[in-house]
Amino acid sequence: MSGAYGGEPSHVTLSGVVRNYEGPPVVYALGPIDLEIRRGEFFSVVGPSGCGKSTLLDVLCGLVRPTSGSVHFEGKELHGQVPEGVGVVFQEDSSMRWLTVRQNVAFGLRTSNLPETEKAERVEHAIRFMGLVQFADHYPAQLSGGMRQRVCIARTLVLRPRLILLDEPFGALDQQTRLLMGDELLRLWRETGATVLLITHALDEAAMLSDRVGVMSARPGCFIDMVETGWPRERDSRIVSHPSFGTLTARLWSSLREESLKTMGRVA
């Protein structure tokens, strides 16, 4: 399936996607949305609170069926279940307190039919990749918040996903740690070649990390702006000092401000 964006093939396609929740009253959460995400793209979504960003992610990963419309991943329509090749990292710290780092990471492969030797190799690779070797036998309570999120990402990484969906994974971290975790995420994106979709409230995070940023309206959420950043693939948090960075974040806020006021019951 070929997409219109940059001439690259579409990895994920949403066509006329709407998601409502039955009432009473009925909640019109999302859509209609038409979106193509190219293979290997880093795409971020920003929007006001309650606009349906997390619902969009649930639809994308197959956890929720759209009320109408369709979602395709690698040319195949999703039907209410997470397909092979998709990995998800949620906002909440989902590390298991009773398991060590190594055991947490291995948990991602618990239902896999891979040989035990390959499972062990994947676990050790993910631990090394995320810089957790010295903490492999530690428990989550012995780690910082940033390290626990690395564990959660490593647990997804062992699955070798081709599409990585992240729902505010750094929301609970301080600004400095968020920037450094952003660097780690960019390195992961480059070295795995995966397509990444990030849900975030932080406009600077979206501007720094993304190839494109989609700005969503107040509920029911739909895209009201698409911002192409123009950044080189080899980038890190130092990009925030680039003269264009402020212009990008200002455009995102300009698109988002009125929608955020709507969610507060105010007008611009």
Backbone as CSV, one residue per row, in Angstrom:
resi,resn,N_x,N_y,N_z,CA_x,CA_y,CA_z,C_x,C_y,C_z
1,MET,0.853,-1.197,0.000,0.000,0.000,0.000,0.881,1.236,0.000
2,SER,0.671,2.108,-0.942,1.488,3.307,-1.058,0.767,4.489,-0.449
3,GLY,1.517,5.339,0.256,0.925,6.515,0.866,1.316,7.767,0.126
4,ALA,0.619,8.846,0.469,0.861,10.111,-0.195,1.988,10.888,0.439
5,TYR,2.377,10.504,1.662,3.346,11.307,2.380,4.763,10.941,1.979
6,GLY,5.436,11.862,1.294,6.848,11.677,0.963,7.121,10.540,0.009
7,GLY,6.072,9.963,-0.625,6.282,8.874,-1.552,6.658,7.566,-0.892
8,GLU,6.664,7.508,0.446,7.030,6.296,1.158,5.803,5.388,1.304
9,PRO,6.027,4.056,1.383,4.895,3.155,1.587,4.272,3.368,2.964
10,SER,2.950,3.251,3.044,2.253,3.393,4.310,2.423,2.130,5.137
11,HIS,2.794,2.308,6.383,2.914,1.187,7.306,1.605,0.990,8.062
12,VAL,0.972,2.115,8.399,-0.304,2.119,9.115,-1.254,3.063,8.386
13,THR,-2.495,2.629,8.187,-3.484,3.466,7.516,-4.791,3.426,8.286
14,LEU,-5.318,4.606,8.605,-6.644,4.733,9.199,-7.545,5.414,8.180
15,SER,-8.693,4.819,7.931,-9.618,5.349,6.933,-10.987,5.556,7.572
16,GLY,-11.367,6.830,7.712,-12.684,7.155,8.247,-12.953,6.599,9.632
17,VAL,-11.924,6.545,10.475,-12.065,5.898,11.789,-12.846,6.788,12.752
18,VAL,-13.890,6.222,13.323,-14.701,6.861,14.359,-14.799,5.892,15.524
19,ARG,-14.693,6.431,16.754,-14.887,5.592,17.933,-15.796,6.310,18.922
20,ASN,-16.956,5.705,19.188,-17.898,6.213,20.167,-18.036,5.213,21.305
21,TYR,-18.448,5.694,22.465,-18.720,4.833,23.609,-20.196,4.951,23.958
22,GLU,-20.846,3.803,24.091,-22.282,3.785,24.343,-22.609,4.401,25.697
23,GLY,-23.734,5.073,25.765,-24.171,5.743,26.985,-25.256,4.972,27.685
24,PRO,-26.230,5.672,28.288,-26.367,7.117,28.050,-25.484,7.955,28.965
25,PRO,-25.041,9.136,28.471,-25.142,9.566,27.072,-24.019,8.948,26.245
26,VAL,-24.204,8.911,24.951,-23.141,8.440,24.062,-21.969,9.420,24.116
27,VAL,-20.754,8.887,24.206,-19.550,9.720,24.188,-18.918,9.599,22.807
28,TYR,-18.853,10.720,22.116,-18.217,10.749,20.793,-16.742,11.054,21.009
29,ALA,-15.930,9.995,21.050,-14.549,10.122,21.507,-13.570,10.503,20.406
30,LEU,-13.794,9.984,19.207,-12.738,10.070,18.201,-13.326,10.105,16.805
31,GLY,-12.733,10.976,15.976,-12.946,10.910,14.557,-14.041,11.806,14.000
32,PRO,-14.159,11.757,12.665,-13.503,10.790,11.775,-12.035,11.132,11.513
33,ILE,-11.210,10.095,11.396,-9.775,10.260,11.192,-9.327,9.482,9.966
34,ASP,-8.597,10.180,9.104,-7.882,9.571,7.993,-6.402,9.874,8.208
35,LEU,-5.587,8.841,8.250,-4.164,9.030,8.559,-3.336,7.942,7.911
36,GLU,-2.210,8.332,7.350,-1.226,7.380,6.856,0.104,7.660,7.546
37,ILE,0.684,6.631,8.124,2.002,6.728,8.750,2.960,5.898,7.915
38,ARG,4.026,6.520,7.438,4.938,5.818,6.539,5.838,4.875,7.334
39,ARG,6.318,3.871,6.669,7.202,2.897,7.296,8.493,3.584,7.769
40,GLY,8.858,3.358,9.020,10.073,3.933,9.572,9.941,5.359,10.051
41,GLU,8.736,5.915,10.043,8.520,7.293,10.464,8.419,7.381,11.982
42,PHE,8.836,8.526,12.530,8.580,8.853,13.933,7.466,9.892,13.933
43,PHE,6.287,9.469,14.351,5.087,10.304,14.285,4.569,10.534,15.702
44,SER,4.331,11.784,16.062,3.794,12.100,17.388,2.420,12.725,17.274
45,VAL,1.641,12.542,18.344,0.293,13.095,18.413,0.188,13.947,19.670
46,VAL,-0.259,15.196,19.506,-0.538,16.072,20.634,-1.987,16.521,20.536
47,GLY,-2.545,16.893,21.674,-3.927,17.356,21.679,-4.359,17.672,23.091
48,PRO,-5.484,18.365,23.253,-5.957,18.720,24.592,-6.377,17.481,25.379
49,SER,-6.428,17.606,26.692,-6.848,16.497,27.544,-8.238,16.029,27.147
50,GLY,-8.394,14.703,27.079,-9.703,14.143,26.770,-10.084,14.154,25.315
51,CYS,-9.116,14.420,24.425,-9.462,14.542,23.001,-9.493,13.203,22.280
52,GLY,-9.100,12.131,22.947,-9.126,10.821,22.300,-7.769,10.303,21.872
53,LYS,-6.684,10.887,22.394,-5.344,10.433,21.997,-5.112,8.973,22.381
54,SER,-5.444,8.631,23.626,-5.241,7.247,24.069,-6.206,6.295,23.372
55,THR,-7.418,6.778,23.068,-8.354,5.960,22.298,-7.781,5.662,20.919
56,LEU,-7.158,6.669,20.325,-6.511,6.474,19.025,-5.458,5.381,19.116
57,LEU,-4.644,5.404,20.164,-3.613,4.379,20.320,-4.249,3.003,20.504
58,ASP,-5.325,2.926,21.298,-5.992,1.638,21.505,-6.541,1.082,20.198
59,VAL,-7.072,1.967,19.347,-7.572,1.539,18.043,-6.424,1.079,17.159
60,LEU,-5.321,1.821,17.202,-4.163,1.500,16.364,-3.559,0.140,16.699
61,CYS,-3.532,-0.197,17.988,-2.889,-1.460,18.364,-3.871,-2.619,18.373
62,GLY,-5.145,-2.360,18.033,-6.105,-3.437,17.930,-6.812,-3.793,19.217
63,LEU,-6.575,-3.027,20.291,-7.250,-3.323,21.552,-8.724,-2.934,21.511
64,VAL,-9.051,-1.946,20.678,-10.416,-1.438,20.564,-10.808,-1.404,19.089
65,ARG,-11.993,-1.887,18.795,-12.497,-1.810,17.422,-13.084,-0.420,17.166
66,PRO,-12.826,0.150,16.011,-13.494,1.420,15.702,-14.994,1.207,15.529
67,THR,-15.780,2.219,15.875,-17.226,2.153,15.652,-17.526,2.091,14.166
68,SER,-16.744,2.833,13.397,-16.827,2.763,11.939,-15.458,3.094,11.374
69,GLY,-15.263,2.761,10.117,-13.953,2.959,9.504,-13.074,1.737,9.671
70,SER,-11.842,1.843,9.191,-10.941,0.689,9.215,-9.515,1.111,9.544
71,VAL,-8.759,0.160,10.114,-7.347,0.349,10.427,-6.570,-0.790,9.778
72,HIS,-5.543,-0.436,9.022,-4.692,-1.439,8.384,-3.259,-1.290,8.871
73,PHE,-2.635,-2.416,9.193,-1.220,-2.476,9.558,-0.541,-3.441,8.601
74,GLU,0.447,-2.937,7.868,1.160,-3.725,6.859,0.176,-4.357,5.869
75,GLY,-0.850,-3.570,5.525,-1.802,-3.993,4.508,-2.920,-4.887,4.991
76,LYS,-2.893,-5.279,6.285,-3.933,-6.163,6.818,-4.810,-5.398,7.798
77,GLU,-6.119,-5.592,7.676,-7.051,-4.886,8.554,-7.024,-5.488,9.956
78,LEU,-7.070,-4.617,10.974,-7.104,-5.064,12.358,-8.539,-5.353,12.769
79,HIS,-8.707,-6.410,13.564,-10.049,-6.825,13.975,-10.108,-7.094,15.477
80,GLY,-9.716,-6.092,16.279,-9.927,-6.197,17.716,-8.905,-7.009,18.477
81,GLN,-7.725,-7.201,17.927,-6.661,-7.865,18.669,-5.316,-7.310,18.214
82,VAL,-4.338,-7.333,19.141,-3.021,-6.784,18.838,-2.311,-7.715,17.865
83,PRO,-1.921,-7.223,16.683,-1.270,-8.097,15.710,0.199,-8.338,16.046
84,GLU,0.732,-9.402,15.515,2.166,-9.662,15.637,2.920,-8.521,14.973
85,GLY,3.984,-8.065,15.635,4.779,-6.981,15.083,4.489,-5.632,15.688
86,VAL,3.521,-5.553,16.623,3.184,-4.299,17.286,3.535,-4.397,18.769
87,GLY,4.287,-3.409,19.262,4.630,-3.340,20.672,4.100,-2.058,21.276
88,VAL,3.636,-2.133,22.528,3.006,-0.987,23.183,3.679,-0.723,24.520
89,VAL,3.970,0.563,24.784,4.473,0.995,26.085,3.508,2.038,26.618
90,PHE,2.920,1.766,27.791,1.911,2.658,28.338,2.531,3.657,29.315
91,GLN,1.725,4.649,29.689,2.183,5.717,30.576,2.527,5.197,31.959
92,GLU,1.702,4.313,32.483,1.916,3.822,33.832,3.140,2.914,33.884
93,ASP,3.866,2.989,34.976,4.982,2.084,35.207,4.411,0.677,35.366
94,SER,4.655,-0.167,34.376,4.083,-1.516,34.401,5.118,-2.577,34.757
95,SER,6.262,-2.143,35.297,7.238,-3.132,35.751,6.655,-3.911,36.929
96,MET,6.982,-5.182,37.011,6.452,-6.049,38.061,7.422,-6.065,39.231
97,ARG,6.956,-5.590,40.361,7.818,-5.326,41.507,8.487,-6.577,42.053
98,TRP,7.870,-7.727,41.853,8.377,-8.976,42.417,9.386,-9.681,41.501
99,LEU,9.638,-9.094,40.330,10.579,-9.667,39.377,11.790,-8.762,39.221
100,THR,12.953,-9.353,38.987,14.146,-8.564,38.700,14.027,-7.931,37.320
101,VAL,14.971,-7.054,36.998,14.985,-6.433,35.670,15.025,-7.503,34.593
102,ARG,15.929,-8.470,34.743,16.047,-9.518,33.727,14.741,-10.302,33.604
103,GLN,14.130,-10.616,34.724,12.880,-11.369,34.693,11.741,-10.541,34.106
104,ASN,11.736,-9.237,34.381,10.739,-8.356,33.790,10.852,-8.345,32.276
105,VAL,12.079,-8.201,31.786,12.296,-8.143,30.338,11.916,-9.475,29.696
106,ALA,12.277,-10.583,30.324,11.962,-11.912,29.790,10.461,-12.181,29.772
107,PHE,9.713,-11.497,30.640,8.275,-11.706,30.727,7.589,-11.409,29.400
108,GLY,8.182,-10.497,28.619,7.607,-10.168,27.321,7.595,-11.331,26.353
109,LEU,8.408,-12.354,26.624,8.505,-13.508,25.730,7.851,-14.756,26.316
110,ARG,7.061,-14.580,27.362,6.539,-15.744,28.094,5.679,-16.659,27.229
111,THR,4.996,-16.100,26.229,4.132,-16.936,25.380,4.771,-17.256,24.031
112,SER,6.027,-16.880,23.865,6.696,-17.103,22.589,7.106,-18.559,22.428
113,ASN,7.112,-19.006,21.179,7.565,-20.365,20.867,9.033,-20.407,20.463
114,LEU,9.734,-19.298,20.660,11.151,-19.261,20.318,11.943,-20.245,21.163
115,PRO,13.073,-20.768,20.635,13.955,-21.602,21.462,14.449,-20.815,22.675
116,GLU,14.685,-21.499,23.763,15.104,-20.841,24.997,16.414,-20.076,24.810
117,THR,17.304,-20.584,23.961,18.571,-19.889,23.738,18.347,-18.544,23.060
118,GLU,17.424,-18.503,22.084,17.139,-17.235,21.416,16.435,-16.265,22.355
119,LYS,15.537,-16.782,23.200,14.888,-15.917,24.187,15.935,-15.253,25.070
120,ALA,16.880,-16.055,25.557,17.918,-15.523,26.442,18.770,-14.483,25.727
121,GLU,19.090,-14.733,24.447,19.885,-13.772,23.685,19.135,-12.462,23.498
122,ARG,17.836,-12.548,23.218,17.038,-11.322,23.043,16.968,-10.525,24.339
123,VAL,16.790,-11.213,25.446,16.708,-10.536,26.742,18.010,-9.813,27.049
124,GLU,19.127,-10.507,26.868,20.415,-9.883,27.171,20.698,-8.714,26.227
125,HIS,20.311,-8.849,24.962,20.511,-7.750,24.011,19.696,-6.536,24.421
126,ALA,18.430,-6.751,24.799,17.565,-5.634,25.192,18.097,-4.957,26.454
127,ILE,18.598,-5.734,27.386,19.158,-5.174,28.621,20.390,-4.329,28.314
128,ARG,21.242,-4.834,27.425,22.430,-4.060,27.037,22.017,-2.801,26.296
129,PHE,21.083,-2.942,25.359,20.668,-1.820,24.521,20.116,-0.675,25.360
130,MET,19.372,-1.000,26.400,18.762,0.025,27.244,19.652,0.441,28.414
131,GLY,20.911,-0.024,28.424,21.855,0.413,29.448,21.524,-0.073,30.844
132,LEU,21.038,-1.311,30.940,20.591,-1.838,32.228,21.442,-3.007,32.729
133,VAL,22.587,-3.233,32.108,23.401,-4.398,32.460,23.747,-4.414,33.944
134,GLN,24.138,-3.272,34.495,24.543,-3.225,35.894,23.364,-3.416,36.853
135,PHE,22.155,-3.340,36.314,20.962,-3.424,37.172,20.108,-4.641,36.840
136,ALA,20.661,-5.591,36.080,19.881,-6.722,35.597,19.283,-7.561,36.723
137,ASP,19.956,-7.622,37.862,19.464,-8.434,38.977,18.826,-7.594,40.079
138,HIS,18.590,-6.304,39.784,17.904,-5.432,40.732,16.387,-5.562,40.561
139,TYR,15.676,-5.159,41.594,14.221,-5.103,41.533,13.786,-3.670,41.238
140,PRO,12.585,-3.483,40.666,12.144,-2.135,40.296,12.222,-1.116,41.424
141,ALA,11.954,-1.529,42.657,11.994,-0.595,43.787,13.380,-0.009,43.996
142,GLN,14.395,-0.663,43.442,15.778,-0.191,43.588,16.192,0.733,42.439
143,LEU,15.266,1.015,41.522,15.584,1.800,40.326,14.862,3.146,40.348
144,SER,15.408,4.098,39.600,14.740,5.385,39.412,13.565,5.217,38.459
145,GLY,12.714,6.254,38.381,11.576,6.206,37.467,12.006,6.044,36.026
146,GLY,13.077,6.742,35.638,13.572,6.627,34.273,14.061,5.223,33.955
147,MET,14.732,4.596,34.910,15.212,3.236,34.692,14.059,2.245,34.593
148,ARG,13.017,2.454,35.398,11.868,1.548,35.318,11.192,1.648,33.953
149,GLN,11.157,2.868,33.385,10.592,2.988,32.045,11.497,2.325,31.008
150,ARG,12.806,2.356,31.229,13.705,1.619,30.340,13.397,0.134,30.375
151,VAL,13.080,-0.371,31.566,12.730,-1.787,31.704,11.486,-2.089,30.874
152,CYS,10.482,-1.220,30.959,9.242,-1.427,30.206,9.500,-1.392,28.704
153,ILE,10.363,-0.480,28.267,10.706,-0.410,26.844,11.474,-1.659,26.433
154,ALA,12.405,-2.122,27.279,13.171,-3.335,26.970,12.252,-4.545,26.845
155,ARG,11.222,-4.604,27.692,10.278,-5.720,27.640,9.520,-5.724,26.314
156,THR,9.283,-4.539,25.760,8.671,-4.452,24.428,9.695,-4.761,23.348
157,LEU,10.926,-4.316,23.550,11.976,-4.468,22.546,12.288,-5.934,22.252
158,VAL,12.181,-6.825,23.248,12.502,-8.241,23.009,11.553,-8.869,21.994
159,LEU,10.400,-8.246,21.797,9.443,-8.774,20.828,9.813,-8.413,19.396
160,ARG,10.836,-7.542,19.240,11.281,-7.071,17.924,10.114,-6.465,17.132
161,PRO,9.379,-5.513,17.722,8.218,-4.941,17.026,8.633,-4.095,15.835
162,ARG,7.787,-4.100,14.829,8.000,-3.250,13.647,7.248,-1.932,13.790
163,LEU,6.282,-1.917,14.701,5.541,-0.711,15.038,5.532,-0.589,16.557
164,ILE,6.064,0.532,17.066,6.113,0.777,18.508,5.165,1.923,18.838
165,LEU,4.204,1.666,19.719,3.223,2.658,20.151,3.521,3.036,21.593
166,LEU,3.656,4.335,21.852,4.010,4.812,23.190,2.982,5.831,23.660
167,ASP,2.384,5.564,24.815,1.362,6.443,25.376,1.941,7.182,26.575
168,GLU,2.430,8.407,26.353,3.002,9.242,27.421,4.003,8.466,28.289
169,PRO,4.999,7.816,27.690,5.871,6.953,28.499,6.746,7.703,29.500
170,PHE,6.969,9.012,29.272,7.859,9.770,30.154,7.102,10.825,30.960
171,GLY,5.777,10.681,31.023,4.954,11.705,31.653,5.265,11.954,33.115
172,ALA,5.742,10.938,33.836,5.995,11.085,35.268,7.428,11.513,35.580
173,LEU,8.226,11.754,34.548,9.640,12.049,34.758,9.897,13.553,34.749
174,ASP,10.991,13.962,35.391,11.372,15.370,35.371,11.897,15.739,33.984
175,GLN,11.978,17.050,33.721,12.286,17.528,32.374,13.639,17.040,31.879
176,GLN,14.671,17.080,32.750,15.996,16.655,32.307,15.994,15.176,31.925
177,THR,15.327,14.358,32.752,15.279,12.927,32.459,14.482,12.663,31.192
178,ARG,13.418,13.451,30.976,12.628,13.294,29.752,13.483,13.529,28.512
179,LEU,14.321,14.564,28.551,15.181,14.856,27.405,16.146,13.703,27.138
180,LEU,16.741,13.173,28.199,17.689,12.077,28.040,16.989,10.793,27.583
181,MET,15.798,10.543,28.100,15.034,9.385,27.645,14.615,9.566,26.184
182,GLY,14.373,10.814,25.793,14.094,11.087,24.389,15.258,10.702,23.500
183,ASP,16.475,10.987,23.960,17.667,10.576,23.223,17.709,9.053,23.066
184,GLU,17.393,8.343,24.159,17.388,6.882,24.109,16.329,6.378,23.131
185,LEU,15.184,7.032,23.127,14.102,6.627,22.227,14.491,6.852,20.771
186,LEU,15.149,7.969,20.483,15.610,8.218,19.118,16.645,7.187,18.686
187,ARG,17.527,6.816,19.592,18.529,5.785,19.275,17.842,4.455,18.986
188,LEU,16.857,4.106,19.797,16.090,2.879,19.582,15.409,2.907,18.218
189,TRP,14.805,4.029,17.889,14.114,4.182,16.603,15.071,4.003,15.433
190,ARG,16.234,4.653,15.518,17.195,4.564,14.413,17.740,3.153,14.253
191,GLU,18.126,2.528,15.347,18.831,1.252,15.264,17.906,0.080,14.965
192,THR,16.623,0.187,15.317,15.695,-0.902,15.018,14.989,-0.724,13.686
193,GLY,14.913,0.527,13.206,14.195,0.789,11.970,12.685,0.701,12.116
194,ALA,12.197,0.634,13.355,10.762,0.514,13.594,10.042,1.824,13.286
195,THR,8.767,1.710,12.994,7.891,2.867,12.941,7.458,3.180,14.363
196,VAL,7.476,4.458,14.742,7.126,4.844,16.113,5.982,5.841,16.092
197,LEU,4.978,5.600,16.932,3.923,6.576,17.179,3.927,6.903,18.663
198,LEU,4.100,8.184,18.975,4.191,8.663,20.354,2.999,9.562,20.668
199,ILE,2.289,9.255,21.753,1.268,10.141,22.290,1.919,10.961,23.400
200,THR,1.798,12.284,23.354,2.427,13.113,24.377,1.650,14.409,24.580
201,HIS,1.713,14.926,25.810,1.174,16.256,26.102,2.241,17.331,25.908
202,ALA,3.514,16.923,25.867,4.621,17.880,25.857,4.935,18.319,24.428
203,LEU,4.679,19.574,24.122,4.910,20.071,22.765,6.383,20.060,22.411
204,ASP,7.255,20.375,23.382,8.686,20.363,23.092,9.180,18.946,22.825
205,GLU,8.618,17.971,23.526,8.983,16.575,23.297,8.581,16.147,21.891
206,ALA,7.367,16.491,21.498,6.908,16.150,20.152,7.763,16.816,19.086
207,ALA,8.076,18.102,19.289,8.875,18.839,18.299,10.283,18.273,18.188
208,MET,10.853,17.833,19.301,12.222,17.330,19.302,12.327,15.951,18.650
209,LEU,11.378,15.083,18.924,11.527,13.678,18.561,11.038,13.335,17.160
210,SER,10.125,14.126,16.612,9.298,13.635,15.511,9.771,14.034,14.126
211,ASP,9.396,13.202,13.154,9.422,13.589,11.749,8.190,14.429,11.431
212,ARG,7.043,13.986,11.971,5.791,14.730,11.836,5.058,14.730,13.155
213,VAL,4.287,15.794,13.373,3.429,15.897,14.556,2.012,16.164,14.095
214,GLY,1.076,15.337,14.557,-0.331,15.555,14.283,-0.994,16.220,15.477
215,VAL,-1.681,17.334,15.242,-2.368,18.068,16.300,-3.845,17.718,16.251
216,MET,-4.388,17.270,17.399,-5.786,16.858,17.454,-6.664,17.948,18.050
217,SER,-7.914,17.936,17.640,-8.911,18.867,18.142,-9.464,18.385,19.475
218,ALA,-10.292,19.230,20.100,-11.070,18.785,21.252,-12.012,17.665,20.806
219,ARG,-12.495,16.890,21.784,-13.348,15.743,21.500,-14.597,16.144,20.716
220,PRO,-14.972,15.319,19.721,-14.308,14.102,19.249,-13.044,14.433,18.468
221,GLY,-11.955,13.811,18.841,-10.659,14.186,18.302,-10.490,13.852,16.834
222,CYS,-10.034,14.827,16.084,-9.612,14.609,14.703,-8.412,15.520,14.453
223,PHE,-7.677,15.270,13.404,-6.464,16.035,13.150,-6.794,17.369,12.490
224,ILE,-6.283,18.448,13.119,-6.516,19.787,12.588,-5.244,20.404,12.013
225,ASP,-4.097,19.774,12.248,-2.845,20.278,11.677,-1.854,19.128,11.621
226,MET,-1.017,19.131,10.590,0.083,18.187,10.437,1.348,19.000,10.241
227,VAL,2.295,18.824,11.150,3.512,19.633,11.131,4.701,18.729,10.822
228,GLU,5.365,18.996,9.714,6.585,18.273,9.369,7.768,19.048,9.945
229,THR,8.607,18.373,10.744,9.685,19.080,11.441,10.888,19.348,10.550
230,GLY,11.175,18.454,9.620,12.339,18.629,8.760,13.660,18.261,9.408
231,TRP,13.628,17.611,10.576,14.876,17.251,11.254,15.607,16.116,10.541
232,PRO,16.940,16.081,10.650,17.691,14.932,10.129,17.437,13.705,10.993
233,ARG,17.619,12.544,10.430,17.411,11.301,11.195,18.391,11.212,12.369
234,GLU,19.611,11.649,12.148,20.624,11.630,13.220,20.455,12.883,14.073
235,ARG,19.563,12.806,15.048,19.300,13.950,15.918,19.221,13.484,17.365
236,ASP,19.358,14.444,18.273,19.176,14.160,19.690,18.671,15.426,20.362
237,SER,18.685,15.459,21.687,18.069,16.564,22.425,18.761,17.900,22.193
238,ARG,19.951,17.896,21.609,20.606,19.164,21.302,19.870,19.946,20.226
239,ILE,18.916,19.274,19.547,18.145,19.950,18.502,17.301,21.071,19.086
240,VAL,17.077,21.056,20.410,16.242,22.109,21.011,16.888,23.485,20.900
241,SER,18.199,23.541,20.638,18.873,24.831,20.471,18.834,25.327,19.031
242,HIS,18.262,24.531,18.130,18.174,24.931,16.722,17.195,26.092,16.581
243,PRO,17.508,27.079,15.728,16.614,28.235,15.566,15.177,27.870,15.188
244,SER,14.996,26.745,14.494,13.653,26.358,14.063,12.826,25.726,15.175
245,PHE,13.481,25.337,16.273,12.764,24.593,17.308,11.655,25.445,17.932
246,GLY,11.971,26.692,18.247,10.966,27.570,18.827,9.808,27.834,17.879
247,THR,10.121,27.949,16.595,9.078,28.172,15.590,8.127,26.983,15.527
248,LEU,8.694,25.768,15.599,7.872,24.564,15.557,6.944,24.472,16.763
249,THR,7.500,24.674,17.970,6.672,24.572,19.162,5.608,25.666,19.175
250,ALA,5.947,26.863,18.665,4.973,27.945,18.600,3.823,27.584,17.655
251,ARG,4.128,26.948,16.547,3.064,26.542,15.627,2.167,25.494,16.273
252,LEU,2.775,24.543,16.975,1.971,23.526,17.647,1.023,24.156,18.658
253,TRP,1.535,25.099,19.445,0.694,25.748,20.452,-0.378,26.617,19.805
254,SER,-0.035,27.267,18.707,-1.012,28.088,18.002,-2.191,27.240,17.540
255,SER,-1.898,26.026,17.063,-2.959,25.129,16.620,-3.744,24.564,17.797
256,LEU,-3.072,24.396,18.913,-3.649,23.671,20.047,-4.374,24.557,21.048
257,ARG,-4.010,25.828,21.118,-4.510,26.688,22.194,-6.040,26.769,22.219
258,GLU,-6.644,27.056,21.077,-8.091,27.205,21.035,-8.790,25.904,21.412
259,GLU,-8.230,24.763,20.967,-8.839,23.479,21.287,-8.735,23.184,22.782
260,SER,-7.616,23.581,23.387,-7.457,23.372,24.825,-8.442,24.223,25.615
261,LEU,-8.682,25.448,25.147,-9.661,26.312,25.813,-11.065,25.703,25.742
262,LYS,-11.374,25.052,24.628,-12.691,24.406,24.490,-12.895,23.349,25.564
263,THR,-11.839,22.586,25.864,-11.975,21.537,26.872,-12.176,22.120,28.269
264,MET,-11.804,23.388,28.461,-11.995,24.059,29.740,-13.294,24.850,29.783
265,GLY,-14.100,24.718,28.718,-15.360,25.430,28.674,-15.230,26.899,28.390
266,ARG,-14.118,27.277,27.781,-13.871,28.681,27.471,-13.716,28.848,25.971
267,VAL,-13.805,30.100,25.527,-13.601,30.403,24.116,-12.339,31.229,23.984
268,ALA,-11.729,31.172,22.800,-10.465,31.899,22.580,-10.705,33.393,22.596
